[in-house]
Amino acid sequence: MTSIDWAKVRADFPILAQQVNGKPLLYLDNAASSQKPRAVISALVNYYERDNANVHRGLHELSSRATDAYEGARVKVAKYLGAASAEEIVFTRGTTEAINLVAQTWGARFVREGDVILLTEMEHHSNLVPWQMLAERTGARLRFVPVAEDGTLALERLGDLLTAEVKMFAFTHISNSLGTINPVAELCRAARAVGAVTLVDAAQSIGHLPVDVREMGCDFLAFSGHKMCAPTGSGALYGRAELLDAMPPWHGGGEMIVTVSYERSTYKKAPARFEAGTPNIAGAVGLGAAVDYIEGIGRATIFEHDLALTRHALARLGELPGVRVQGPRDRRGGLVGFTMDAAHPHDLTTFADQHGLALRGGHHCNMPLMKKLRLPGTTRASFYFYNTKVEVDRMADILAEAVRFFA
């Protein structure tokens, strides 16, 4: 593992130094939202104190600075994803908005009655509900790649499901409940072979391991900034240029137009076509700063760190009576979902909070998956590069106390 001073890295996150309910904060809810380093916070402060103005349409100095920062962030994101150009990056409020954008624009143009949209049984609601809505509007049908008992996809079923009828195959890179890392490049190759378009939900992978859209071979990829140290309300959609250019506008208004008359308008090419109105400029600036910060550590290094914590957590949870971990033992990301016989996930997370431990309990926007697993939900611990092995041990001690408390 690359030599990193993890204590110094942790010190970059001021929020982690506080106490909660009289205990040192132990933040293990990173799959829901990550914390922000001073570099990102400073970028936001600098923008608002020095460069705050609207972008693109102004001819004065502040507008020029804001435009340079906003478009500079787009270039950083494109490089971060391995995109062919910055024009393939559309800024959005996050993964949910990005997937809805594709479903409502690409889907409206290319999906018809009788077509099939293929998903997996482990999808977050953000990569399920928009496709349900599209199917209701168009008469398309939904299919699902099953989840096997070990928490991985039943890929032996893929040949029967991924047929010429499939127009879109949308799937998660890392499951937010099971931690499963899916073989995205393999899935994209299979989809290309039958002429299907692919969308990768990279919400749980974007800040944790190397993500390269051209190596994956995906057509679209969606992610949220707030899960990779950037501000909430920031994120992006990657789309291959020829697909974005074939899609109609989504929101209408200023900036996305070329000409406007009382009767009709003409529209810009992507990405401006999909960014009507004043964008989240500060969010994009913060996202660019987060990219710089993460690249300064290295995503491969972050993944090694996350994986080490996950393995340690699996070992410690295995010592606790009545605790069962969901998902695969191997090839998983930096999160662990589990159940405890003695306590409902909501009760357990409330107990943990009294000890300063931030976990998440519930269905994790995976209601159909939880129903399939016959679970009311799970408790989830999710790790990031500022977490430590000592914190995992503290979590295990608190959970051991919970076993005794609820017995």
C-alpha positions in Angstrom: 0.0 0.0 0.0 1.2 3.5 -0.8 2.6 5.2 2.2 0.0 7.7 3.4 -0.1 9.6 6.7 -3.7 8.7 7.4 -3.8 10.6 10.7 -2.8 13.7 8.7 -5.5 13.0 6.2 -8.1 12.6 8.9 -7.1 15.9 10.4 -8.2 17.6 7.1 -11.9 16.8 8.1 -12.8 19.2 10.9 -16.3 17.6 11.5 -14.6 14.4 12.8 -13.1 16.2 15.9 -16.4 16.7 17.6 -18.3 14.7 20.3 -21.8 13.3 19.9 -23.8 12.5 23.0 -20.7 13.0 25.1 -18.7 10.5 23.0 -16.1 11.0 20.2 -17.9 11.0 16.9 -17.5 7.7 15.0 -18.8 8.4 11.6 -19.5 5.2 9.6 -22.3 6.4 7.4 -20.2 7.3 4.3 -22.3 5.4 1.8 -25.1 7.9 2.6 -22.8 10.9 2.5 -19.1 11.6 3.0 -17.6 14.3 5.0 -15.8 17.3 3.5 -12.1 18.2 3.8 -10.9 21.8 4.4 -9.7 22.0 0.8 -13.3 21.6 -0.4 -14.7 23.9 2.3 -12.1 26.5 1.4 -12.9 26.3 -2.3 -16.5 27.1 -1.5 -15.6 30.0 0.7 -13.1 31.4 -1.8 -15.7 31.2 -4.6 -18.3 33.1 -2.5 -15.9 35.6 -1.1 -14.0 36.3 -4.3 -15.6 35.0 -7.5 -19.4 34.8 -7.0 -21.2 35.7 -10.2 -23.3 34.0 -12.9 -21.5 32.0 -15.5 -21.3 32.2 -19.3 -23.4 35.2 -20.0 -21.4 37.9 -18.3 -18.6 40.0 -19.7 -17.2 41.3 -16.4 -14.3 40.0 -14.5 -16.2 38.1 -11.8 -18.3 36.3 -14.3 -15.2 35.3 -16.2 -13.6 33.9 -13.1 -16.8 32.0 -12.2 -17.0 30.6 -15.7 -13.4 29.5 -15.7 -13.9 27.8 -12.3 -17.1 26.1 -13.4 -15.8 24.9 -16.8 -12.5 24.0 -15.2 -14.4 21.6 -12.8 -16.0 20.0 -15.9 -12.5 19.3 -17.3 -11.4 17.8 -14.0 -14.4 15.5 -13.8 -13.9 14.4 -17.5 -10.3 13.5 -16.7 -11.3 11.8 -13.5 -13.7 9.6 -15.4 -11.5 9.0 -18.4 -14.1 10.7 -20.7 -13.0 11.5 -24.2 -13.9 15.2 -23.7 -15.4 17.7 -21.2 -18.4 18.0 -23.5 -19.4 14.5 -22.3 -19.9 15.7 -18.8 -23.3 17.2 -17.8 -23.5 18.7 -14.3 -26.5 17.5 -12.3 -27.6 17.5 -8.6 -26.4 14.0 -8.3 -27.0 10.4 -9.3 -30.8 10.6 -9.0 -31.1 13.6 -11.3 -28.6 12.1 -13.8 -30.6 8.9 -14.1 -33.9 10.7 -14.4 -32.3 12.9 -17.2 -31.5 9.8 -19.2 -34.8 8.1 -18.6 -36.8 11.2 -19.6 -34.7 12.3 -22.6 -33.0 9.3 -24.1 -35.8 7.1 -23.0 -38.5 9.4 -24.5 -36.8 9.3 -27.8 -35.6 5.7 -28.1 -37.8 3.5 -25.9 -41.1 2.2 -27.3 -43.9 -0.2 -26.4 -42.7 -3.7 -26.2 -39.0 -2.8 -25.6 -37.3 -4.1 -22.5 -35.4 -2.2 -19.8 -33.0 -4.6 -18.0 -32.1 -3.8 -14.4 -30.8 -5.9 -11.5 -32.5 -6.9 -8.2 -30.0 -4.9 -6.2 -30.7 -1.5 -7.7 -31.2 1.6 -5.5 -34.5 3.2 -5.9 -32.8 5.9 -7.9 -32.0 3.4 -10.6 -35.4 1.7 -10.4 -38.2 4.2 -10.1 -37.2 6.4 -13.1 -37.3 3.3 -15.3 -40.6 2.2 -13.9 -41.9 5.7 -14.8 -40.5 5.3 -18.3 -42.1 1.9 -18.7 -45.5 3.3 -17.6 -45.3 6.1 -20.1 -44.1 4.0 -23.0 -45.4 0.5 -22.5 -41.9 -0.9 -22.2 -41.3 -3.9 -19.9 -38.9 -4.3 -17.0 -36.6 -7.3 -16.5 -34.3 -8.0 -13.6 -31.0 -9.9 -13.3 -31.5 -11.9 -10.0 -29.3 -11.7 -7.0 -27.9 -15.1 -5.9 -27.8 -16.3 -2.4 -24.2 -15.1 -2.0 -25.2 -11.5 -2.8 -23.7 -11.5 -6.3 -25.6 -11.3 -9.6 -26.7 -14.6 -11.1 -24.8 -14.0 -14.3 -25.6 -17.4 -15.6 -29.1 -16.0 -16.3 -27.8 -13.0 -18.2 -28.0 -14.7 -21.6 -31.7 -15.4 -21.2 -32.4 -11.8 -20.0 -30.1 -9.7 -22.1 -31.8 -10.2 -25.5 -32.2 -8.1 -28.6 -35.4 -6.7 -27.1 -33.4 -4.9 -24.4 -32.9 -1.2 -25.2 -31.3 -0.2 -21.9 -29.3 -2.2 -19.3 -28.8 -0.1 -16.2 -27.0 -1.4 -13.2 -25.1 -0.4 -10.1 -21.3 -0.6 -9.9 -21.3 -1.3 -6.1 -24.4 -2.3 -4.2 -25.2 0.2 -1.5 -26.7 -2.6 0.7 -24.7 -5.7 -0.1 -21.4 -4.1 -0.9 -21.2 -6.3 -4.1 -18.8 -5.0 -6.8 -20.3 -5.9 -10.1 -18.2 -6.8 -13.2 -19.2 -3.6 -15.1 -16.9 -4.1 -18.1 -18.2 -7.6 -18.6 -21.8 -6.4 -18.4 -21.2 -3.6 -20.8 -19.6 -5.9 -23.3 -22.6 -8.3 -23.1 -25.0 -5.4 -23.6 -23.1 -4.1 -26.7 -23.2 -7.5 -28.2 -27.1 -7.3 -28.4 -27.2 -3.5 -29.2 -28.3 -2.4 -25.8 -27.3 1.0 -24.2 -25.8 0.8 -20.7 -26.0 3.1 -17.7 -23.7 2.6 -14.7 -24.8 3.9 -11.3 -21.4 4.8 -9.8 -22.7 6.5 -6.6 -20.9 4.0 -4.3 -17.7 3.6 -6.4 -16.9 7.1 -7.6 -14.8 8.1 -4.7 -13.6 4.7 -3.7 -11.8 3.0 -6.6 -10.6 3.9 -10.1 -13.5 4.6 -12.5 -12.7 4.9 -16.2 -15.7 5.0 -18.6 -13.8 4.0 -21.7 -12.3 1.0 -20.0 -15.8 0.1 -18.7 -17.3 0.6 -22.1 -20.4 2.2 -20.7 -22.7 4.6 -22.6 -23.8 6.6 -19.5 -22.5 6.8 -15.9 -24.1 8.7 -13.1 -22.6 9.8 -9.7 -23.1 12.2 -6.8 -20.5 14.6 -5.5 -21.6 14.4 -1.8 -20.4 10.7 -1.7 -16.9 11.8 -2.7 -16.2 14.7 -0.4 -17.9 17.3 -2.6 -20.9 19.5 -1.7 -24.5 18.1 -1.6 -26.4 19.0 -4.7 -23.4 18.3 -7.0 -22.7 15.5 -9.4 -22.6 14.6 -13.0 -23.8 12.5 -15.9 -21.3 11.1 -18.3 -22.7 10.3 -21.7 -21.0 9.4 -24.9 -21.1 12.4 -27.2 -23.2 10.9 -30.0 -25.8 9.8 -27.5 -26.0 13.2 -25.7 -26.3 14.9 -29.1 -29.2 12.6 -30.1 -31.2 13.4 -26.9 -33.8 16.2 -26.7 -33.6 18.9 -24.1 -34.9 18.2 -20.6 -35.5 21.5 -18.9 -36.1 24.6 -20.9 -34.9 28.1 -20.1 -31.8 30.3 -20.4 -28.4 29.2 -21.4 -29.5 26.0 -23.2 -30.7 27.9 -26.3 -29.2 29.2 -29.5 -32.2 31.2 -30.7 -35.6 32.0 -29.3 -38.7 33.4 -31.0 -42.2 33.7 -29.7 -43.0 30.5 -31.6 -40.0 28.2 -31.3 -36.4 27.8 -30.0 -33.3 26.1 -31.2 -30.9 24.4 -28.7 -27.3 24.1 -28.0 -25.3 20.9 -28.2 -24.5 19.0 -25.0 -23.7 19.6 -22.3 -25.3 23.1 -22.3 -28.5 21.6 -23.7 -29.1 19.9 -20.4 -28.0 22.7 -18.1 -30.8 25.3 -18.3 -30.8 28.3 -16.0 -28.2 29.2 -13.4 -26.4 26.1 -12.4 -25.0 25.1 -9.0 -21.7 26.9 -9.7 -20.3 26.6 -6.2 -21.2 22.9 -6.1 -19.2 22.4 -9.3 -16.3 24.3 -7.9 -16.4 22.2 -4.8 -16.7 19.0 -6.9 -13.5 20.0 -8.8 -11.7 20.6 -5.4 -12.9 17.2 -4.2 -11.5 15.6 -7.4 -8.1 17.2 -6.7 -8.1 16.1 -3.1 -9.0 12.5 -3.9 -6.5 12.3 -6.7 -3.9 13.6 -4.3 -4.4 10.4 -2.3 -5.0 8.0 -5.2 -8.2 6.0 -5.7 -6.3 2.7 -5.8 -4.8 3.5 -2.4 -8.3 4.5 -1.1 -9.7 1.2 -2.3 -6.9 -0.8 -0.5 -7.6 1.2 2.7 -11.4 0.7 2.5 -11.0 -3.0 1.8 -8.7 -3.5 4.8 -11.3 -1.9 7.1 -14.0 -4.0 5.5 -12.1 -7.2 6.1 -11.4 -6.2 9.7 -15.1 -5.4 10.2 -16.2 -8.7 8.8 -13.9 -10.5 11.2 -15.1 -8.5 14.2 -18.8 -8.9 13.3 -18.2 -12.6 13.0 -17.4 -12.7 16.7 -20.8 -11.4 17.7 -23.7 -13.8 18.5 -26.8 -13.4 16.4 -25.2 -11.0 13.9 -25.3 -12.0 10.2 -23.6 -10.1 7.4 -25.3 -9.7 4.1 -23.5 -9.8 0.7 -20.4 -11.6 -0.6 -17.4 -12.3 1.5 -15.1 -11.3 -1.3 -15.1 -8.7 -4.1 -16.9 -6.1 -2.1 -16.6 -2.4 -1.5 -16.1 -0.5 1.8 -19.4 -1.2 3.5 -21.0 -3.9 5.5 -24.7 -4.5 5.9 -25.8 -6.8 8.7 -28.7 -7.9 10.9 -28.8 -8.6 14.6 -31.3 -11.1 16.0 -31.8 -9.1 19.2 -32.7 -5.7 17.6 -34.4 -4.1 14.7 -32.0 -2.0 12.6 -33.7 1.2 13.6 -33.4 0.3 17.3 -29.8 -0.7 16.8 -28.8 2.5 15.1 -30.5 4.6 17.7 -28.6 2.7 20.4 -25.3 3.2 18.5 -26.0 7.0 18.2 -26.1 7.2 22.0 -22.4 6.0 21.9 -21.4 8.5 19.2 -21.5 5.9 16.5 -23.2 7.0 13.2 -24.5 3.9 11.3 -27.6 3.7 9.1 -30.5 1.3 9.6 -33.4 0.5 7.3 -34.0 -0.6 3.7 -31.4 1.8 2.3 -33.6 2.6 -0.7 -33.6 -1.1 -1.6 -37.1 -2.1 -0.6 -37.6 -4.8 -3.3 -34.2 -6.3 -2.4 -35.0 -6.4 1.3 -38.4 -8.0 0.5 -36.5 -10.7 -1.6 -34.1 -11.3 1.3 -37.1 -11.4 3.7 -35.6 -8.7 5.9 -37.1 -5.6 7.5 -33.9 -3.9 6.7 -30.2 -4.0 7.7 -27.8 -2.0 9.7 -25.0 -0.6 7.6 -21.5 0.5 8.4 -19.7 2.2 5.6 -16.1 3.2 5.5 -13.9 5.9 3.9 -10.3 6.8 3.9 -10.5 8.9 7.0 -11.8 6.0 9.1 -9.4 3.8 11.1 -9.1 0.2 12.3 -9.4 1.6 15.8 -12.9 2.9 14.9 -13.9 -0.5 13.5 -12.9 -2.0 16.9 -14.9 0.7 18.7 -17.9 -0.1 16.5 -17.6 -3.8 17.3 -17.4 -3.1 21.1 -20.5 -0.9 20.9 -22.4 -3.6 18.9 -21.3 -6.2 21.5 -22.8 -4.0 24.2 -26.0 -3.8 22.1 -26.2 -7.6 21.9 -26.2 -7.7 25.7 -28.5 -4.7 26.0 -31.2 -6.1 23.7 -30.9 -9.7 24.8 
